[in-house]
C-alpha cells in the first residue's frame, strides 16, 4: 500500500485524511509515476469543497488532492511512446499529486529538463502554464503595458516574469505584504483599496493595453475600466464576471507542448519558480492551509520522495 492525502467527502479541512491506497494501474497513454513533489494550488481546496472543472466527472471518494506533480516513471501503460521507465517527468495528474504514486497522461506530461529540480518542476503545470497561456493569449507587442492582478501569487508572479521577458511594462496589484516580491520581478506595485483605478492610471500614465486578472470579484470589475479594448481583458479568477464585462477567460492549452515550453523557460531562468515553502506528505494539510489562507507568497510544494 502507498500513502496519499485525500478528502473523504466534500467540505472543509475536516474532511481531509492521510490514507493508504494501492498504486493506480496505468491505462493506455498513461504513466505510473513515483511522486517526488506536488504543487499546491487554490483549485485543490475548491475541488475538496465540491467544485468540478467543466466536463470533469463527479468525485470518486476518497479523492486524492493535487493537480500537478513531478517524479520518476515507474511503469508505462499500453501504447505509450516517448517515455520510458526511469524518466524524470512532470505534468497534470489524473489521480492526485499528494501521493506516493500517481498517474500522468502523456498528453499533459513532459520531461524535467536538466538544471531544474523535482520541486521546481512540480510547480509548472498549473501556475506557470496558466501564466504562459494567458500572456500568449493577450499577444501584446513589446513596449505595451500589462496590468496583472494578484501579481504576488504563483500564476501572477510567472505572468510578470514572462511579460517582462517579452519586453512589456507591467503594473501588478497585490497586498502590501507582497510589494517587495512584485517589485523584485520588475513590476510597478499597486496595493488594492480605495481609488484603485486612479492609482493604476498614475502608475501607467500612458495607459494600460491589457489586463491579466487572477483575483476576480469586485477587483476584476474595478480594473476592467482601465483597458479600452475588452478583448485584452482576460481572467483566471472570475470567468462569469469577465463575460459580463466583455472580456474572456484564459484559454488553457493543457497539452505537452505547453509544458515543454514552460520547462524550457524555467530551465533558462525566465519562469524560475518562486517557491516559498515546502512540506512533507504527512503535513500536506498544513501546506494546503497555507494556500487556502490566500496569503502565501509564490508557490507552496509538498515533497513526497527523497
Secondary structure by P-SEA (a helix, b strand, c coil): cbbbbbbccccccccccccccccccccccccccccccccccaaaaaaaacccccccccccccbbbbcccccccccccccccccccccccccccccccccccccccccccccccccccaaaaaacccaaaaaaaaaaaacccccbbbbbcccccaaaaaaaaaaaaabbbbbbbbcccaaaaaaaacccccccccaaaaaaaaaccccccccccccccaaaaaacccccccccccccccaaaaaaaccccccccccaaaaaaaaaaaaaccccccccccccccaaaaaaaaaaacccccbbbbbccc
